[in-house]
Amino acid sequence: MLHGLSRVRGDLAFARPRSRAELGAHPGFTKAACLMPSATPSSARPSPVRLITIDLDDTLWPCAPVIQAAEAAVYAWLAERTPGLTDRFDTGGLRTHRRELMLARPDIAHDLTAVRRLSLRALLGELGYDLALADEAVEVFRRHRNRVEPFADVPDVLARLRPRHRLVAVTNGNAEVQATPLRDAFHHSVTAAEAGAAKPDPAVFELAMRWAGTAPAETLHLGDDPLRDIEAARRIGIGAVWVNRNGQLWPKDLPRPLLEVRDLVDLEAWLQAAPSGWPTGPSGRGDGPGAVDAV
Ligand SMILES: [Mg+2]
């Protein structure tokens, strides 16, 4: 089951100029990084990381606080204009309605803004309110949704990576990175709504690679979600780095990530330790060693 992953780790060891002991001694390297074999490199493979795709929510900023604040703002806005709606639904009730809509409409479930708009339109229509209020409410949500606060390590590391790699934001969510404090950090962004499918579907990765003109072996993905980020990237041969800020346990049913880091400072140190080579990830899609069904 771990054959493919072992191969990746082996290649990495050959690409790295430092010894395992040195890496283990580096304060930034986590246990996963130190699992790599300690073979001495005989030659480095000249295949640098040209593209880094980066998840947004809970990778670059905490997601829950900004969603809660945005939903509270929308709710207060609705309470002033549509009291019949807020008398009937609290924020949890509105969320439940959206989830039910996503189940009923899998064709738009990847587009969270469309789901939010359609859900509100349905409820407003049911209660006899102007449907155009749904568009205004979505705009209120959008403004607050982008008021994210990046983790402290993020802005400086992205600024240092930007000259050396193509940086593309890839998200299932509806944050608009160009409207956030990280507006200048990326070269490009791709959302699930634009790609037509949410991770773990490969569509966002494929769109990002098409934009950058890169192959999976030249691409690295950073994300916090074991399935939607790490396993999804691994299945199409992209090296995936698990950004595990909260010390979560890795799911037993998934192959280990290429690398686990606590923050982007760890990642930057790792990239600097392997400047001249990059491993070829497992090939194939969805049928690689240890692949699991998407949920
Ligand atoms: Mg995330």
Residues whose N, C-alpha, C, O or C-beta is under 5 A from the ligand:
A	BS01	MG	D55 L56 D57 D58 T59 D224 D225
